[in-house]
């Protein structure tokens, strides 16, 4: 049952010495405020970092050929070799765990290589399969993406980036119109924009013309050479196993030593993403460690103040013991005072922390064109509940030692105390 008289007595005791109560609360207030701000800032930094890779398959791998570093089967060390279409087919059919796979070939980036009417510009040209857009996912502004029919029929179509659309077409819908790419005309079927701001392979999407792989392979007249082979792995599948199986197939098909560490280059986006995850896990642990340390300092302050309070109230406690107060009444009063002080200061610190984080979020998000250093800093509801639970437990523990000290006071000695 709620005992109004008891809680009134606790409140009167707390407010009896306002200066001491304020100093007691300030330590806990500052501790929980620092914890909330540190956690919120960590979350904002994490959100900002992961925003730069949003839309890019974080479980992706990119393979390319390099000079051999070992002689093998009569071939000298330092041999130049190229990935070919047969490698793509062998990997597609022989490696398990692939979610998407696409070869890439680069076009010539000569001066003013893209022309529309009287307007020309210099941009990247890339030949890909439709699966490529499952790895580097774009935002579609006009038209459609490339499909399998474009590949099979070697259609002379292309996708262009938003920057090209802006400079050549003045941001008007260009679908159905023709642009000249390296001397050949292609019909525009769509306009796309890159989502991920921190990752790109061979230039940003905004400044790139994408052509069906088979069409570009035929127009470049380079045979079946592949410049890059990119894959994305099914979530949960072993990344290293995919790397080993893929490089093994490539080495067998191209007479490369199985132990050659240099002949095949691998850009492991999955490993880099895993490194980011580990980094932010470490930051979270550090933040909790520092925040809880600050909070602990405040709790120790409350415990010390409560010890002083018990000493000052020795006569009062002795009189209560003499007239029949039970030990639990003494313990519960001391611990309740400690809990009330901790709860008031902690909840106030939590509220101020959330308010400050919300204010920072509004300021940092004022420029939507750029990704701010802190993106949506804040604490999750689960974290706030956990912090509140820890706070209340610490408040009870802070009153435990003073309550035990109060129990050691003998009634006769307390009455004699001056």
N, C-alpha and C positions, 0 to 999 in steps of 0.2 A: 504493500500500500504506500502511496505517496504521503510522506510525513512533512507537512508544510512547516511546522514549528522547527523541525530539525534543519531543514534547508534554509529557513530564515536565520537560524543561529549561525549556520556556516557562512552565509552571505555577510552577516554583521561582523563576524570574525575576520573575514577577508578584507572588508572595507574599513576595519578599525585603523589599520596602518596603510593608507593609500600609497605612500611612497614605496614602501617595501613590496606591496602587491604589484605595483607598476613595474618595478625593477625585476621582480620574479617573472612576470608575464613577458617582459621584453625579450628575455633570452630565448624562451620557447617560440615567441612570435618571429623573431629573427631567424631562428633555426628552421622552422617550417616554411618561412618565406623563401629562404635560400634554397631549400630542397625543391620547392615547387618551381622556382625560376630556373634552376639548373636542369631539372627534368624537362621542363617545357622548352628550354633552349636546345637541349639535346635532341628532342623530337623535331623541332623546327629545322635544325641542321640536317637531320636524317631525311626529312621530307624534301628539303631543297636538293640534297644530293641525289636522291632517287628520282626526283622530278627530271633531272638531266638525262636519265636513261629510260624514262617512261616511253613506251611504244617500241622499244628495242628489245629483242629477245635476249634476256640475260643468260639463257642457257645455250648460247650460240658459239660456234667455232668457225674459224676461217683458215683454210689451208692454201699454201702457195709453194711453188717450187723454188729451190735455191741450188747453188753449186754443191756438188758432192764433196765430202771431206775424206772419203775413203775410196781406194780402188777396189773394183769388184767385177768379176766375170770378164776380165780383159779390158774394162774401161778404166781410164786413168782418173786419178784424183783431180778434182776441180772441174769435172764435166758439167756442162750446161745442159739442162733438160727442161721439158715443159709438161705440165699437166695436160691431158687430152680428154676428149669426150668419152673414150672408153673407160677412163678412170672414174668419171662421174657415174657411168652406168654400173660399173663394178661396185662402187661404194653404195650407190642407191639400192642395189639388190643384195649386197653382201653384209651390210652393217645393220645390226638391230638397234632399235632405240631412237631412230631418226624421226623427227616430227616434220621437218621440211628440209629440202636440199635444192640448191641452185648454183650453177656455174656462173662466173662473171667474166666478161671480156671488156676491156677498155677501148674506147674509140679515140681518134686523134683529137687532141685539144689544141688545134691551131688557131691562129688569130682570126677572129670573126668567122668561126666555124658554123654558127647557127644564124640563118637568115630568114626573115619574113618581110616580104615586100622590099622596102628601101631601108629597113632597120636590121642591123646585124649585131651580134655579140659573141663573146668567147665563153663557152660553157663546157662542162664535163659531158661525156657521152658514155653510156654504160649499157651493155647487152646482158639481159638477165632472163630467168624463168619466172613464171607467176609466183612460185613458192618464195621468191626473194622478198616479197611484200608481206610474208608471214614472219620474216626475221627482222627486217627494218620496216616496221609498220608506219605508213604515212597517213595523213589526213587527206581525204579526197575532197577537193573543192568543186571541180567540174568533171562531168563525164564518168568514166569507168576505169577500173584497173585492167591490166593485161590478163589474158586468159589462155588456156591451152590451145584453142583454135588459132589464135594469133601465132603461136609457136609452130603448130603443125602445118599451117598454110603459108608460113613465112611472110606474113602480112607486113606491109610497109606502113606501120603505124607507130606512134610514140606517145609516151607520157612526158610532160614537162613540169618543171618545178614552178612554184609561185613567183619566184623572182624573174624567171624567164617570161612568164605570163604578164607580169607587170611591165617589163621593159620592152617586150616585143608587141604585146597586144593591149597594153594600157589597162590591164585587169578586166578586160572584156572576155566573155566566154569564147575560147578558141577552138572548141570541139568541132571537128569537121573541116577545119582549115589546114593548110599545108605549110610546113616549114622545111627549109633546105638544111640538111644536116650533113656536113662534110661533102657537099656537092650533090646529094641525092634528096629527093622529096619524100616526106613522110606525113601522113595525116595524123593530126593531134586527136587523141581519144580521151584525154583526161589531164587534169591539173592537180598536182599533189604537193603536200608540204610535210616536212619532217616534224615528228613529234619530239623525239629525243634531241635535246640541245647539246648534250655533252659527248655523244658518240656518233661517229660517221665513218664509213668505209669508202675511201676514194672520192671525198667531197660531199658537201651537203646536198640533200635532195632538192632544195630550192633552186640550185644552180646546175641541175643535171637533167639531161634528156635520156629517158629510158627507152630502149628499143628491144623488141623480142630477140632472144638470144640467137635463134636460128636465122633470122633475117640479117642480123648484124654479122654473124659468122659468114654468111654468103657474100655480103657486100664488102667486107674487109678482105676477103680472099686470103685468110690466114689458115686455111685448113681446119683442123679440129682442135686447135690450141685453146686452152683455158688459162686465164690469168689468175683466177681465184676460184676456190670451191668453198661455198659457205653452207653450213648446216645448223639446224637447231635440234636440240635433244629433247626427247619426251621428259617432262618433269619427273624427278625422282630416279631417272636412269643414271647409271654410273658414267660420268663425263670422261674419266680417264680411260675407261674401257672403249668408248667410242673413238677416242683419239688413237689408242693403240691399234684397234681394228682398221681404222681408216688409213693410217700411215703404213700399216703392214700391207694392205692391198696395194697401195700406191708404189711401195718399194718393190714388191714382187713383180708388178706389171712393167716397171721401168728399169729393171736390172740394177737396183740400188742395194747396197749392203744393208742387211737388217739392223746393224749396229750403228749406222751412220746417223749422227745426231744433228747434222746441219742440212741435209738434202731437202727436208720438208719443213717449212716454217709453219707455225701454228699461232694464231691469235686467239687466245682463250678468254673470251668475254666472261664465261661462267666463273673462271678462277678470279678474275678481277672483281666481279660482283660479290663473290664469296669473301674476298678480302675486305670489301666495304662492310659487309654484314658483320664480320668479326671485329672490325674497327669500332663500329657503333655499339656492338655488344660490350666491348671494353669500356667505351665512353659511358654507357649506362651503369656499369658496375662502379666506375670511378665516381660518377655523379651521386649514386646512392651512398657510397662510402663517405664522400665529403659531406653530403647533406645530412646523413644520419649522425656523423661526427659533430656537426654544428648543433643538431637537435639534441644530442646527448649532453653537450655543454650546457644547454638551457635547462635540461632536466636535472642535471647535477645542481644547478643554481637553485631550482625549486626545492630540491631535497635539503640543501643547506639552509635556505630561508625557513623551511618548515622545522628544521632542528632548532633554529633560533626562536621560532614561535613557540615550540613545545617548552623550551627553557623558560621563556617569559611567562608561560601559563602554568608553571609548576604548581603554584598554590591552587589555582582553579581545578586542575586535574586531580590534585590530592583531595580537595573537598568533595569532588564528585565521586572519587573512589570511596571516601569515608561514608558517604550517604547511600552507598549501595550500587553505584554505576558498575555495570559489568565490563569486563575487558573488551568485549566486542563493541560496546558503545564508544569507548575511547579510540579503538583502532579505526572504526568506521568513520568517526568524525575527522580524524587527522587525514585519513586517506581520501575522504570525500573533498576536503578542502584542497588537497593536492590535485585531485582529479578535476575539480571545477576550474582551478587556476590554469591547468594545462589545457583543458578543453577550450576555455575562452580564448586564451592566447593562440592556440593552434588553429582553431577555426577562423579566427581573424586573420592570421598569417596566410592560411590557405585561400581565403577570399581575396585578400590583397594580391597574392601571387597570381591567381587566375585573372583578376582584373588587369594587372600590369601586362600579362602575356597577351590578353585580348587587345589591349591598346597597342602593343608592339606589332601584333599581327595586322591590325588596320593600317598602321604606318608603313610597314614593310610591303604590304600588298597594294599600296597606292599606285604603283606603276605596274600594270598587268602585262606590259610588253616584255618584261624581263623577269627571270626567276630570281627572287630576292635571296639574300644570304640565309635568312631564316624564313621558311615557308610554313605558315600555320603553326607557330609555336604554341604548345599547350600540353596539358596532361590528360590522359585518358581517364574515364570515370573509374576504371578498375584501379589505376594508380592512386587516384585521390582517395578512394576507399581504403586502400592498403596503407597509405600514409596516415589517414585518420585512425585506423585500427592500431598502428604502431604507436601513434601519439597517445592514445588512451591507455595502452598497456604501460608505456613509459610513465604516464602520469600516476598510475597506481603504484608502480615500482618506486617512484620518487617519494611517495608517502609511506612506503613500507618501513624504512629505517627510522624515520621520526616517530612512526606509530609504535614501533618496538621500543624505542627510547622512552616514550610516554608510559608504556606498560611497566617499565622498571622503577617508575616513581612510586615510593611508598607513601601511603596517606599521611602517616605521622610526620615523616620528614618534609613532605610538601607543605603541611600546615605551618611548620616551624620556619619555612623558607622566607627570607626577607626579599 
